[in-house]
Amino acid sequence: MSNLTLHSHFQPIYSLAHRRTVGVEALLRAEQAGVAIPPQQAYLDHDDTQSRHEFDLRVSTEHIRHFAASTPGESWLFLNIDASTLSSLARTQALISMLQQSGVPAARVVVEILEHALEADEILIAGSRLLREAGFLIAIDDFGTGHSNLDRVCLLEPDLIKFDRNLLRSATKQARTRNLLTKLVHLAHEIGALVVVEGVETEADVLVALESGCDLIQGYYVARPALQPDSDEIITRRIDTRWDELMVRELMKRKLARRQIELARQAFVQSAIALMQGTSFTDAAQPMLTLPDVIRCFLLDSTGRQIGRNLNTREAPSRANPKFAPLADTTGAVWSRRPYFQHAIDQPGVLYMSEPYLSMTDTRHCITLSMAIEIDEDLHVLCADVLVPKTMGLAD
């Protein structure tokens, strides 16, 4: 289809922190004799690799020409590059040469590579290195589809990772996926990549994206693709409404969570004092075990080895998953590697509260309160597992 007419539409990529558009993704619009041709079909009509690569260069040239003419300032241009162009170093170099001749600084161009195309391909990795050395940014597109592999992603050392829209769809419906989304954002940050959440189409999508801690968002709710997409004045007004709603909700969550944890802390200190005064563990733990959110209490020696069995609340056995019954008896278990033991033993007499984690005993999310205390002149660590407040956003 050499007689195709090509146009570029741009879709804003919006920074939640900066409250403005920081980039645009270029999207192909093709016509033949006045009839719109779907972008995928336009590519499919080039049935050999070289022809497809040449068409891809033609598309990218149109995108960057339109970008240079219409997008002043320091924003990024996100370019979807076809696998054919990245299938050999010569074709990748041809792309680099074209982009360098465009007059748009390399630092303003983000080359998007589909996540499922990685597969640890040595040529692709070498090509991405050429792009990076030339000053272009690398983005992994559609992360979270199929068999995503962080090892493969790390090989490309991306500057940005774009999370697939289906991951967001699932996160709006399931608490577990919302938690996973947040963790994946954290992992992306750990490897040095900013996160773009794609497919933001509804108010619920915006709230989930905000809660995830992602950096940038893209989708119809932000702005639809257009020759001249919506201005930041229009976009920010939409986002700010959801931001205000989230802040009010988060404030209430934190208030409820603080109250729940404070009650547990007060009861924990009461139990610790009773133990140091010679009260039996069973009796001393009662102030803790009467609280509805406490799962169990247990006692460790100075090496982290558990003394006796867990003291469970009345609620715990009925909620525990019988599939994990082999893990229920923790008598003699060694918890010395757990942060709640290490922090407590390093600072005797100081109450420590762990980060939320998955309990190995019954696979519920909990936090552990711990304190190193002296009982009969020997150092022990008193511990209590408390259900993570639902207001903290974790599913139990």
Summary of the structure (lengths in Angstrom):
residues: 396
radius of gyration: 27.5
end to end distance: 55.5
largest distance: 91.4
contacts: 1260
relative contact order: 0.09
helix: 44%
strand: 24%
